Amino acid sequence: MREHRSAVFSTGHQFLEGLRWHHGKLWASDFFSKTVKTFNADGSYTDVAEVEGSPSGLGFLDDGSVLVVSQMDRTVVRIEPDGTQSVHADFSQYAGGIGNDMIVTGKGDAYVGNFGFALGEEDPKTTRLVHVSADGSVNPVGGEVLFPNGMAITPDRVLLTAQTWRHCITAFDIQEDGSLANERIWAQLDDSVHPDGIALDADGGVWFGNALTLESDSGFYRVVEGGEITDRVAIDGAWSVTCAFGGDDLRTLYMACNVTTLEEFHDGKSTSVVATANVGYKGSPAM
């Protein structure tokens, strides 16, 4: 396994999620400050929107609008270029827990996950992803998944999602109507690993954050189909939550690292930094 070093890029955050690279800038959601942020090349940042229901997954539409998962409301909020906000989709009837990550396709379709249960209060329960059409209509898709988290779409239209509590990356084939078929395990991980946010590189590897640990096994790992771990960026003393490739050449891996515990997370206590690493791979362009 190849090891890579990281460097701190940006500090002063609370709990970052949903990293995305879009139009030359890094974007992120901050759960606890309830803000959507963009970052400059020097690590400084701007709060571009406030989402009262706590923002999570992010995506972008061709007209310049931003889609944001509002966790507590279990909705997808649409932020227009002028800052106006509206509810794009309401998926609450299909969500057993608060909203979570999301990926948006070039056609404006979105796939959204949710916790499936009240984290820390209930035993883990399965849920389903939801497909949000460009017009905002919502349908559950795919099979039962356990704490679906980060998502990526391959060039051949395969949706990959991390199942945090099943310790695996799962694959689905995207159908023409947006539904998901042919569910299979793409990579089974060790039971001690809890994959969170993911990013796809141009060579077909998936980078994932191993969350829920502050120990030496925290870090961002690269796994290939079948489950072989090839690379790691070690992150000590923080949850390794989510990552995205960015930079002009898509060769910088940006990583959200959150210092918290499950107990502190429930109390809204966390500090967060963005780190970077040059891992020798180029990111796969957004689909």
N, C-alpha and C positions, 0 to 999 in steps of 0.2 A: 504494500500500500504506500503510495506516494504521499508525503507530508508537505503542506504549504503553510507559509506564515501569513498572518494578517496584520493590518495596520488600522488604527482608529481613524475613521473618516468624519463622523459627526457625533456630538454629544448633546446632552441636555433634554432628552426625551423621556417618556414614561413607559409605554409599552407599544412598540412598533410592530405592525403587521402589514401584509398585503403589498410588499415591495414590488414595484413595476417600473420599467424604463420606458419612457414615452416622449417622443419628440425632443430628444436630447437632454432629458432631465430624469432624475430619480424621483419617484413618487412613493408615499407611504401613508398608512393610516396609523394614528396613535389612539388606541382604545381609550385610555384614561384621561387624556386631555381633550378627547372628542374632536380631534382636528385631522384634516387631510393636509399633508405637507408636500412641498416640492423642495428639492435640494440643489444648491449651486455647486460648481466644481470645487470650491474650497470647503465644502461641508456646511456652510451656512444654509439656512432654510427659511421658507416662508409658509405660514399657515394660510392655505388658499380657501379653506371652507371649514365650517363647524357643523358636525352632524350630531344632533342631540342624542340620538339613539346609540351612539358609539360606533364609529366606522370600522370596517374590517376590509373584506376583499374589494379590489379596485379593478376597473376596466374602462375602456375608452370607445367612443363612437366616432364615426367619420365626420359628423357635424361639429366636433369639438366638445361635445358633452362628455361628462365623466359619470360613470355608474359606480355607486358605492353601496356595499351591504351595510344597512343599519341594523346592528346586532340585536338590540333589545326589542326593536319593533318587528324584526323578522321581515324586513322589506328591502327592496333595492331602490335607493334614492338616485334620481337623475339631477345632476348639477349642470345647468346650461352655461355657455361661455360667459354670460353676464352675471353669473353667480346665483341665479334663481334656482330654487330647489323644488322638486315635486316627487311624488311617489311613482316610480316607474313600474314596480311590480310588488305585490304582496304575496309572500309565500308562507305566511304564518300557519295556514291550515295543514301544511305538510311538514312542519318543523317541530320536532319534539324538544328541541333546545334552541338556544339563541343562534342567530345567523353567524356564519363563519366566512370561509374563503370563497372566491369566485374567479372564474376566468371568462373573458368576453372574446368572441370570435370576430374576425374581420367583417362578417355579415351582420354583426350586432346581436347575435344570440349569446346568451349567458348561461353558464352552469354554476349553481350556487349550492353550497353545503351548509349544514347546521350541526350543532353539537349532538343532537339526538336525545339528550337528557340534561338534567340540571347537574352540572359538573360539581362534584363534592357533596351533593345532597342526595343523589339517586345512584343506583347501580347502573353501569353502562348499558345503554339500549341502542339497537340499530335504528337507522333512519334511511332516507333515500335522498339522492341529489334531486334538484329541481332544474328543469330547463325553462328558461325565460326567453320567449320569442322576442324579436325586435319590437313587436307591438305591445309588449308587456304581459302577454298571456303566460300562464304558469302551468306546468305539468310535471309530476314526479317521473323520474326516468331511472333506468338501471335497476339493479337489485338492492337488497338490504346491505348497507355498509355501516361500519362502526367508527364513529367520529371521523367522517371524511374531512380532509384538511386541504393542503395545497393541491393545485391542479395545473396540468400542462397539456397542450395538444401537439401531437407529433405532425410532421409534414404529410403523413398518410392518414390523417384524420382519426387517430387513436387518442382518446381522452385518458390521461393518467391521473390518478388521485392517490394521495397518501391516506391510508387508514391508520390513524395514530394508535388506536387501541388494538388493532389486529397486526400491528408491526409489519406492514407490507405496503407495497405500491401495487395498485390494482389498475387493470386496463379495460377499457370498453371501446368498441367500434362505434363511431358516430354515424347514425343513419341520416338519410336525406331529410327526414322530417324533424331531425334534432333529437330523436330518441337514442337510447344507448343499448347495444346488443353485445353478445359474446363476451360476457364478463370473465376475466381470468386473472390469476395472480401473475403480475409482471416481475416482481422481485419480492421474495419472502426474506424478512430481516430477523435478526435475533430478538428474542422476547424482551431483552433489556432496552431495545431501541424503540423510540416513539417518534416516527417521522412526522414533521409538521409541514412548513412551506417547502415547495419544490421549484426547481428551475431546470430546464432542458438545455443541454448543450448540442452543438451542431454535429457531434459525433454519436449522438443517440444516448448519452449518459444522462442520468437524473441526479441532480444535486439536491440533498434534503438536509434540513436542520434536525438534529436529534434533540428534541425539546424535553422538558420536565426533569432535567438533571443539571446540577451545578458542578458535577464532578468532572474528572478528567476525560470521561467518555462523551462529554458535550462537544459539539462541533458540527461542521458541515461536511457531509460525506458524499462521494460520488458512487453510484451503484449502476450497474448495467443489467440489461434484461437477463433474468436467471438468478440474480442476487449477489453477484460478485462485487465486493467493495474494492474500488481501485485507488481512491484518493481521499484525503481528509484535510480540512483546515481545523485545527484544534482551537477550541474556545473554552478556556477555564473560567469557572466562577459565574457563568451566565447561561440561561436557556438559549440554545441556538434555534431560533424560531422560523425565520423565513429568509429567502435569498432571491436575487435576480441578477442576471447578466446585464451590464450596461457599459457606458462609455462609447465613444465614436465608433469603435471597432467591435463592440460587444465582447470584449475580452477581460473586463473587470467584473469580478463576482462581488456584489454588494450583499452584506449579511446583517440582519437585525438580531441583536444580542440583548436579551432582557434579563436583568438581575431581579429575581423574585422567587418565591416558593408558591405552592398551591394555596397555602393559607394566606399569604400576603396578596396573591392574585385575587382571591375572593374579596379582600378588603380594599382592592384598588391601589395596592402599593407595589411600585416597580420603578426601576430606572433603566434606561435603554440607551444603547449606542448603535451606530451603524459602523461596521468594519468593512474593509475591502481586502481582496487578495487577487493576485495574478496566478491563476491555477493552470495556465497553459492550454485552455480550451476556449473556444468561441461560443457564445450563446446562440441558441437557435432563434431565428426571428419569430416574433409573435405571429400566431396564426389568426 
